[in-house]
């Protein structure tokens, strides 16, 4: 197994940094700090980080083709006008469940939004949804504890998905025309000594990169064989998600968290909550904007 170093690109000291999305049009990285209710946009050239507060926990934020941002929050799906800072509620498919919030989300190859929720009590009460261009929700997976990593294969025929509580990375057959997913099966497990599987991305060769909560890094896997290929090592325990970015889409941007660490652990991990970057020797894809 190859071991790859990572360096801190932005010492954001976030409580719970998550959801990195590379915006190729702007050359900037979107990310959220869930517990501080912030949507962030970081410029790797200038080092400047801009933030917008949305007033509640925010699990993901994705730029749209119309110039605003679509986000999943404690109060459902919202839109953020980055010019004015105005937040507009859109839809909350779980408005009758007080113990869930939106967690990870991403757009599929056609720009449809896939977003899932997490249970505060870690009960099987959450779901994964797909939202069409009108943001009408359709439940795809139910009885979920912690809807997390999402990725689509390069040939657009397979959808990969993580419910963290299962410790598995699952695969579905995926219909790019309709967004439908079928035939759920296990691709591979994340071993207990590697932490819990969190966010995820895929590279141009079809290998998956899985963030390891309490596992101190991001691991690369062959989803067809279940072989562990490489690990990006971070000086932080709770690694949350990753995406490819940079002008050539050959840099892996990684988020991590201070949440879950004792004061002593925070002192030992002063860069926890920062944005990290690693050169991993392979390219990926930019984030797909919501259509």
Order of alpha helices (4+ residues) and beta strands (2+ residues): beta-beta-beta-beta-beta-beta-beta-beta-beta-beta-beta-beta-beta-beta-beta-beta-beta-beta-beta-beta-beta-beta-beta-beta-alpha-beta
